[in-house]
């Protein structure tokens, strides 16, 4: 349970800074955050030593985890950081969802994702990064996304463990009347080797809690680590296996009598409700109320099945608004026209690309496109809400508890200190659960139920047809090859909507200025390949389709674009795809090492069984380099089989190797689903897909063998939740060209007659 104490005023100020382009260059400084929020979670016999660690007289050690566990293993990884410095096994630590407080803010996500981020390569030594840190400091937003959880908490949680250890040592030294320097921590105890005295953390914690927290602690040298770099058992798995784990759908809000809500939403983007005939369902069993939720209506009943049956039967008239003629083809036509007519925003401009193209005798060109994609989380979207006289309580699987709390407060119109947010386990997130639409809708409904809590559940059809989609995108390339077979000129122009603008406008409609948005250019502007002339531009295109953060965001399509076009250039140059990439990685030793290791691990250049072919892709995202080789075959009837994927990842320091491998496997399967099947199409303003029969996923039957190799180079810590997704689509597409000679420049592959 987490109480929310973040004022609406601060949120509005920060929103103004973001939306207004950080026009006011002042530095807002928060008071130094403390452990007060975590202290409010203490139960009898527990003592808080800092904002991340509390220890009970029973010996139980609890770690506050400020990020959401959605299957990526973050409860275990962050517990490992504390356990390392606290000198205990991970099994001795119990992770607990952190309360909402500025001390748990995700600075890394804000700096990476908002308009003035400067990427992973320039760090904070830029005015843009400085500005985003000021905004992050002001906002204090807890968020899970952008593969930032470990990167954001890497230092703070190790320091928390070290601080707690030193406080326990100080308590033992005081008890024994010895110098703290004569004591050490060892497996949940403080020992004094000279005298043989030994005391458990449980015995010392009451005294330790009265000690002044150290202002400076020294972290272990990497060579002395016992926990980081190992693969302990996952903290969340046992309860998930036995069914004890609590997900959003399990929420009861303290066993109050619970009502359920199902919704019918306007099928056209931007449409609203005009009228409905409540009399038609008034006598249906269990029905309690019909509530307008703006874009649709909700029926509240005493079970979800009854609510769903009633809402399906409810006659509703919608005002379809201005988008009833919207179509996918119309959107892509808008993209094409924008690329021809609009001036793009330049994200990289080296040399003189336009002049080089103008005087070139031969120009290689290609156009690529990808569709909108839904998130399709396995756990249906849901939120349980209670609204009292001056309080609101919600349980919602979410990636941004600060935002959930602020919009619950705003919608219920209650005092900020009377807002409670529960963040259970997430049955998948992928960026979808950072959105605030479900909490606003659930609280709106709960305001009308006279103090009864309501569990709002969206059907799969609601979810797929009313998502915040991964943007559709269109990319144009032009390149010039020199006499030596190397590329001299590279032009890449991408047309797509701005995710950051769309996301910002959903929270602060007045703040959606025409701002730079790195998510549109990530994976295209920061490619490692070196060309004398290189120009990458993004042409922002506004559409009525809401777009949002989707696993790996812009990298998910820009990797497909750039790595496929690299293969086209290699083929035009008559050069092996690996050799061609190596020739353009001058000074990029980390990328070169990953590519060479990948070639060796995959048997690149070695004979394959008859009918098989390989394709390769190399891509950096969220600070990690990932290379993948797909080994495929294509039958005469165009049945595509991906037999094996070899993956090499360099994510810097590895906290948990097993989690790294699992996340690479997960990202590959996720990316394969999109490459094979993923497509949201629009006709008459409506999404045509509705459920898994027409928005399919990779199953066990067509999941390839996946082999993951970790090649840590010592580079700065990188993310791991998303980087496995971007390279898989281009690796498969490049393998298809090797196998068939057919160059696939759009996704999904099933649109090209392939069956998988």
N, C-alpha and C positions, 0 to 999 in steps of 0.2 A: 504494500500500500504506500502511496506517495502523495503527500500534500503539496499543493502547488502554491508558490508564493511569489511568482514572477509577475510584475505589474504589467497591465496592458499598455501603459504609457511607454515603458521601455521598448516594448515590441514595436509600437508605432514609430518611435524615434529611429530604431534600427532599420525598420522597413523604409523609412524615408531616406536614410543614408544609402541603402541598396538601390531602391527604385530611382532615386534622384541622382544617381551617378556619383555618390560620395562627394557632393558638391561642397559640403562644409568640412574642411579638413581640420577637425579638432580631435584631440585624444580623450576619450572617455575612459576613466580608470575605475574598475570595481574595487570595493573593499576586498582585502584578502579573504577568500572564502575559507570556511572552517568546517568542522565536523558536525555542526548543529543539526543539519537535516538527517544525517545518519543516526545521531543520538536519539532522535525521535522514534526510531525503530527498535530501540532497546527493549528487551523483555527482562523479567526478573533474573538477576544473576549475570547479566551481560554488561560488558564494559567496552565503550568505544575508545580506541586509541588514536584513531584519525578518521578521515572521511571514507576510508576504504576497509578498515579492519576493526572488527570487534571480537572479543574473546569472552567466553562464558566461564563461570566458576566450574561448570561441568567439564571444561576442556574444549568445548566446541569452538572452532575458529570460523568466523563468517567473513566473507569478502563481498563488498558491494561492487556489483558489476554494472557499469553505467551504459551498457549496450544491450540490445535485444538479442536473445538467443532464437535464431530462426533456422537451426539445423547446421549452422556453419562452425559450431564448436567453440564459440566465444566464451562461454562460461568456463570451459576448461582452460583455454589459452590464457585468459586474464587471471584466473586463479593460479596458474603456473608462475606468472610474474611475481605475485605476492609470495607464494610458497618458496620461491627461490631465495629471496632475501630473508624470509622469516625462518628459514631452516626447518621446514617441515615437508612431508610428502604431500602431493596434491590431494591424495585421498583423505587427508586430515582437514581439508578446507571445504567449506560449504559455500557455494556461490549464492548470492541473493540479489534480486533486482534492486539497483540503487534507487533511492528516492530522487525526486526532481529538485535539483539545486545547481547553481552556476558552477560549483566546483567540478561537476561532471560534464561540463560542456564539451562538445566535440569541435575543437578548434580546427583540427585537420580537415574535417569534412567541409566546414565553412570556407576555409582558405582554398581548398581544391575546387569547390563547386560553384561558388558565386562569381559574379561577373568580372571581378578584378583579380582573380587568381592568376598566378603566373606559372602554373604547372609544377611538376616535380623537379625540374632541372635547375631552377634559379633560386629555390628556397625562399627565405623570407627577406632576402637582400634586394627587395624591389618596393617601390611605392605602392603597387597594387597589393602585394602580399601584406604589407604593413596595414593598409586600409582594411583589408578583410579581417585581419586579426583584431582590429579595433571593433569592427562590427560583431565579430564572434564573441569578443569580451563583453560587449553590451548586451547581446542577445542571451548568452549563456544557454544555448539550445543543446539539449541532449538529442543525438540522432545516431542511428546506425545505418550506414550506407557508404558508398564510395570506397569500399574495402579499406576503411580507416580505423576499425576498432582497435586492433593491436597497435597500429602506428600512432594513434592518438593517445593510447593509455600505456604505451611501452615504458616511458620514463616515470610517469606519475604512480603507477601501481607497483613498480619495483621500489620506488622511494617510500611508498606507503608500507611495504613489507619491512624495509630497512629501518624506518622510523619506529615501527612497532617493536622490532627486535631490540633496538637501542634503548627504548623505554623499559622493556622487560629486563634488559641487562642492568640498567640503572637501578631498578627496583631491587634486584637480587644483590647488587653491590651494596646498596644501603642496608639491606637486611643483614648481610654478612660482615658489614663494616670493612669492605675491601675496595680496591680501586676497580672501576668498571673495565679498565683495560686488562685486568686479570681474569675476566670472565668471557665466556663465549656461548653462543646459541648452538644447540645440538638436538635435532629431532624433537622439537617441542619442549625443550628444557633449557634452562640456563645452568651452566656448570662452572665451577671454580676448580680448575685442575690441581692447583697447589694444595688445596685442603680436601678435595674429593667431594665437596658439597654440590648438591644438585637439587634444583627446584623446577617444577613444571610451570608452564605458562599459566595454567589454571590457578596455581597457588600464588602466582605473582601479579596477576592481572589487576586486582583491585588496587594494589599499591602503584602499579605502573600507570594506571589511568590518572593518578594524581601528579605524575611527573610532567615536567615541561617538555613538550615535543621538541626534538632537536631541529634546529634550523638548517642544518647541513648534514648530509649523510653520504658515505662513500659506498657506491655499489660494487658488487663483486666484479672481478676481472672475468672475462669470458672463459678463461682457462680453468676457473674454479667453479663454474656452474655445474650443478647436479641435476637440475630440473629442466631448465631451458635447453631445448635440443633433443629431449626425449619424447616418447609417445605414451604417456600414461593413459589409463582408461578414461573415456569421456565422462564428465560429471553428469550430463543430462540423459544419457542412454538408459540406465537401469529403470528410471521412472517411466520413460517412454515405452520401454518394452513391457513393463507390468501394467501400464495403463494408469499409473498414479499421477503422471505429469498433467498439469493443468494448461489447457489451451483456451482460446477465447470462447469456443463453443461449450466449454465446461462451466463457464462462469454462472454463479447463482446470486452473487452479492449478498452473502450471509444468509442464504436460504429464505429470504423474503419470498412471499408469493410472487411468482414470476409470470409475466405475460410475454407474448411473442409477437413479432411484427414481420410481415412480408410486404413487399412493395411491387407496384406496377409503375414503371417509369416511361416517360415519353420516349418513343423510339428514335426521334429525330434530335440531333445535337442542338442544344439551345432551346428546345421546346418546353412548354409549360402546361400545367393542367388548366383546362377551362371549366369543366364540371364533371360530376359523377352522380350516380343514382344509388344512394345508400340504401334505399328501400329494397333494392333487389337482393341484398344479402342480409338484411336485418334479422331474419329468422334462422339464419344458418347457425349450426351448433357452435358455441364457444365464442362467437364474435362479440367484441366489446366496443370497438370504436373504429372510425375511419379518420385519418389525419392527412392533411395536405403537407407534402414535403417539397413544394415548389416545382420540381421537375417531374413529380409524380404523386401518387397517393400510397399510403400505408394502411393496411388493415391489421388491427390488434386483436388477438384472440388468446385463448388459454392454452393453445399448443401451436407449434409452427405449422404442422400439417393443416390444421383448421384455418390458420391465418392465410396460408398459401392457397388453399381451395377457395377461400372467400375472395381474395384479391384477384384470382384468375376469373372469378364469376362477376366481379364488379364492373359494371359498364362505366367507362371513363371516356370523356371527350378531351382531346389534347389540342392545344394551339401549337402547330408545328413550326411556327415562326418563319424565319428567312432561309432556312437551310434544307428545305424539303427537296430541293433539286441537286443537292451536293452528291458528287460521285468520286470514286477513286480516279477515274480517267480525267475528270475535270481538275482534280488536285494536281495530278502529274502534268497536265497541260499547263497549269499555273506555274509549276516548277520550271518547265522547259522555257516558258516565256520569260520568267524571271532571270534564268541563267543567260538568256540572250540579250535582255534589255537592262537588267539592273546591275549597278556597280556593287561588287562584293566587298565585304569587310576582310581586309588582308590580315592573316595571322602569321605568315612568314613570307618574306620577300627578299631573296638573295639574288645578287647579280641583276641582270636585266632580261627577264624571261620573255616579255612581249617582243622586245627587239630581236632576241635570238630566234623566236618562232617565226617572225616576219621574214627573216633572211634565210631560213632553213630551206633546203631543197626538198626534204622529205620529212613529214611529220606523222608520227604514229598517234592515233587518237582512238578513244573509246568512251562509251557512255554506260554507266552502271546505275541500277536502281534497286531499292529494297522497299517493302511495304510497311505499313503500320503493323505493330505487334502488340498483343495483349500479354499481361503478366501471367494469368491463369494459375494463381497459387492453388495448391492442393486443398488447403483449408478454405472453405468459402468465406467471403468477407462478412464480418460480423462485429457487433458492438452491443454490449449490455449497459444500459443507462438507468440511473435513478435520479430524479429531481425532486428535492424537498422544498421547504419554504425558503430557505437560504442556503442550500447546499446542492451539490451535484457530485455524483459518483459514477465513474465509468470503468468498465473492464473491456479493453480493446487490444487485440494483437496489433502492435504498432511499432514503427521504427523511429518515432519522434515524440516521446511522451510530453515534452514541453509544449509542442504545438497542439497535441490532443487536449492538454489541460487548458491552454489559453482559449481554444475554440469551444470547449465545454463551458468555460466560464462566460464567454461572450454570448453563447447561444442561450444558456439558462439565465443569464443576467443575475449572477450571484457574486458575492465577494470572493476574491481570489483565494483567500486563506481557507475557504470552505469547499474547495475543489479537490477531489481525490481521484487519482488515476491508478488503475492496476494494469500492469503490462505482463500478461502471461506468455507462455511459449507461443511462437509464431509458426503456423504451418506453411512456411514459405513467405517471403516478403518481396524480394527482387526490386524494391523501390515502391511497389504499390502501396505498402502499408505505412508510408510516410505521408500519404494524403489525408486530408481532414474531412473528406465528404461523409464517411460513415459516422464519425463522432458527432458531426453537426446534425445529421439526419436522425440518429438515435436519440440525442438529447431533445431535439424538436418533438419527437413522438412522445418521449417520456414526460414532457411538460403537460401533456394532455391526458395522463392516466391517473391523476389524483394520488400521486405518491407511490404507485406500484412500479417496480422496476420492469423494464422491457428489454427483451433480447431481440435485436434486429438481425435477421439473417438474410443475406442476398443469395439467390439461386445462382447456379453457374451461368445461366442465361443473363441474369442481371449483370453479373460481373464482366463477362466477355463483351457484352454490348454497351456497357457504360464504364469502361476503364479510362485511365489516363495513359494513352498508348505510347509505345516506343515510336518515335517519328518515322514516317516514310521519308526517304531521301533519294536524291538524284545527284549523280556525280559525273562531271565531264573531265577527261584527261587529255593532255597533249604532251608529247615527249619527242625529243630529237636525240638520235643515237649518233655518236661520233664514229670516226673511221676505226677507232680501236675497239668498237663494240660497247663502249660505256655510254651511259646517258649523260648528255651535256645539259639538257633542259627538261624541266618537269613543271607542268602546270596542272593544278587540280582545283576545280571550282565545284562546290557542293551547295545544293539548295535543299533546305529543310526548315521546319519551324524551330524556334528556340525553346528548349525544355525549361530553362531557367525562367524565361519570361512567362511561359504558361503556368508554371508552378507558382511563381510569385503573384501573378494576377489572381489565382484562386484564393490566396490568403489576403492580399492587399490589392484590390482591383485598381486602385489609383497609382500603384507603384510599378506598373509594368512598362517602364520606359523602353525605348529602343536601345537596349544595353548590349554590350559585348557578352558573349556566352561561350565560354571555353568548351562546354559539352558538345557544341555543334562541330567543333574543329578538332577535338581530341582524337588522337590516332591518325590524323591527317597532317596537322601542322607540325607535330613533333616526331615524325618518322626519323629513324636514325640514318637513313641513306643520304649520302653526300652527292650533290649535283652542283655544278658551277652556277646554274641559274635555276632557282626554285621559287615558285609562287603558289601559295595555297590561299584560297579565298572562300568565304562562306557568304551565301546570299540568303538572308533570312526571309522566309515566306510565312505569312500568317494564314492560318486556315481555321475553320470553326471546330476542328477536331482537337480535343484536349490531349496534350502530350505530357509525358512525365518521365521520371527516372526509371530506367529498365536495366536490368543487370548488364553492366558495362557501358550503358548509355551510348555516347557517340562512337566509342570504340567498336561497338557491336556492328556498325555498318561501315565505318571508315576503314577498319582492318580488312573487311571483304573487298572494298574498293581498291585500296592501295596494294594489297598483297596479290590480288588477281592481276592488276595492271603491271606490277613488277614481273609477274610471270609472262605477260604478253611481251614486255620489252625483252626479256631473256630469250623468248622464242624468236622474236624478230632479229635479235643479235646472233642467233645460232649458238647460244651459250647455255650450259647447264644451269638450271634455276638456282642451285646452291652457289655455284661459282659466280654467277651474275650478282647475287646478293653480297657475297664476300667482297667482290670488286668495288662495291659502293659503301662499304662499312669502314672506310679509312678512319682511324682514330677511335673507333667504337669497339674497344677490346671486350667489353662485357657481352655485347651482341654477337661478336665474332665467336667468342667461346661457347655461347649457347648454340649457335648455328652449327659449329663444328661438332659439338657433342651430340646434337640431334642427328646430324648426318651419320655419325658413327653408330648411334644407338638404333637407328631405324634401318640400317643397312643400305643407306642411300647409295645408288650406283651399283649395288650388287644385284645379281639376277633374281627375278621374282617368278613365282609359279605362273604358268601360262594363263593369260587372260587378266592378269592383275597389273595395276599401275599405282604409282605413288604421286602425291602432291604435297607441297610444303608451304608453310606460312610462318612468319616471324613477326611478333608484335609486342610492344611494351604498353602496359596500361597500369595505372595506379602504382607506379613505382616498381613493377615487376616485369621481367622479360620472359615471354613464353614462346617457345617454338613447337610446332606440331607437324607431324607427317601422317597423312591419311593413306592407308593402303586399301584399294577398292577393286571391285570388278563390276562390269556391266554386261548383262546377258543380251542376247539378240533382241529380246522383247523390251529392252531398256530397264530391266530390273537392276537397280543399283544396290550393291552390298558393300558396306564399309566393314572390312574384316578386322582392321586393327588401327588404332591411333597411338602413335608414339609421341610423348610429350616431355619436353625438357623445360624446367622452370628455374629461374634465378630470382628469388624474392629477398635477397640479402640474408640477414640473420634469420634462421629458422627456429621458431618457438616450438612447434609440434610437427614433426615430419609426417605423422599419420594424417593430421588435419590438412596439411598442404596437399598430400596425395588425394585425399577425399575431395577437397575443393576443386582440384584440377579435374578429377573424374566428373564431379557434379557440373562444372562449367562446360565440359565437353558435351555431356548429354543434353544440357539445356540448349547449348548452341546448335547441336545437331537437330533437335526438335524444330528450332526456328528455321534452319537451313533446309530441312526436308519438307516441312509442312506449314510453317508459320506465315500466316497472311490474314490481315483484317482488311476486308474490302467493303466499300460503301456504295450504296445505290439509294437514290431518293432520300438522302440524309440519314439512312439507316445502316447499321453494321449488319452484314449478311451472315456472319458466323454466330453460333449461339452456344455450342457445347463441344465436348471432345470429339464427337463424330465428325464435325467439320472444322475443328481446331485441334488437330491430333498431336500426339506426343510420341517420342521414342519409347518403345516397350522393351522388355527383356529379349524378345525374339529378334529385334533388329538393333540391339545395342552391341557395339563392337568390343573387342578386347582392347583395354586401355592400359598402357604401360607408362608410368610416370617416373622421370628421373629428376632429382633435385640437384642443381648445380650452383650452389651458393658461392658467390664470388667475393663477398665482403662488401658489396655495395650497400647503400643505406636501406633500411628496412622498407620493404614493399608490401603492398596489400596482396590478399590471396583469394578473396571471395569471388571476384569477378574476372581476373585476368585469364582464366582458362577458357572463357567463352569466345572472345574475338577471333582467335586464329583458326577455329575449326571449320567455319564455312569456307574461307578461301582455300584451306588445305584440301577440302573435298572437291571444290570447284576446279582447282588446279589439277587434281588427280583425274577428274573427269576429262579434262582436255588431254592429258597424257594418254588416257585410255581410249578416247573416242575421236579426238580432234575437234570436238564441239566446245566452243568457248561460251560458257554460261555467264551472262553479265547481269542477271537479275535473280532474285529469290522469291519464293521457295523453288526447290528443284523439281517438285512435282508439277509445277506449271510448265515445265519443259518436256513433259511426257515421261519422266522417270518415275518408276514405282519403287518404293523402298519398304 
